[in-house]
């Protein structure tokens, strides 16, 4: 079983020496205080103010699953542009519809500079999405043609998010905060029909840092109501892999840290079955895609090849206490993403 050392979260991510605190944290960092980061280039010279501004990337993501729908929304600032999307997936009809935004130089977009408090938003008066964080609790607002929402996303009592900061590339770092298996309350209206939320679950992702110029990752996420209770799972490969991983499961709110994840699939043969495992033997899952949201942007200095899949997970996962949980056709998400930013 996986034994990962964790530490209390620092109040500020950047320490007095201008470098980030690395590790897995118990609790949420109050402030990233990016301005205090002593950023150097690859030749160990102080980076310019422009480089420090342009090289910082940040995004926030929420996905919500109800018995009838999956809703996912994201807001990202990659400096050259800001983009956002919100898609609606009708489970029974296997139909996906979406709204998206792309704004040059981040005009009309804002993101929180703290994973514990602040507001992220993109859009205009006619269609917009927003994420408000209040003392670590996430609130989601959507005002779209087919979706209106004012939601609170609430973890179980004493449930810890996954908070990790790792070195990235030669001179960068990435802070990632994720939490799955979260209860949902508030109001959600889809196609003018109010949705019951007593069985809804959600997960979120707050990621920021000085990531590699060319970054790619594979990712899997589950929020499940099962006979054993609420199961949340986050697995990723490609970003946070220097000494620590962002791989974790939650069983009824209890966090279980996992080892490195492996994603075996063929992106050039669609639809393809994925086989997802961890090197500690605690995850052995197969994923069958049903639908996807994809986006390709191919500019000289900027590239984005994004595919997020909705599909069924089946297999076995084991927590750090040795208890096994069998999943059969459990809806969830995977992602295969390349970014040059």
WOURSUL-V125934 format. One record per helix or strand of 3 or more residues. SS is the DSSP state (alpha for helix, beta for strand). FROM is the first residue (numbers start at 1). TO is the last residue. If there is no record, write none. Layout:
# WOURSUL-V125934
{{SS/FROM/TO} {SS/FROM/TO}}
This chain:
# WOURSUL-V125934
{{beta/6/8} {beta/23/26} {alpha/34/36} {alpha/49/55} {beta/57/65} {beta/69/77} {beta/81/90} {beta/95/104} {beta/118/123} {beta/128/134} {beta/137/143} {beta/147/154} {beta/162/168} {beta/172/190} {beta/201/209} {beta/214/226} {beta/229/237} {beta/248/251} {beta/254/257} {beta/261/264} {beta/274/278} {beta/283/298} {beta/303/318} {beta/324/340}}
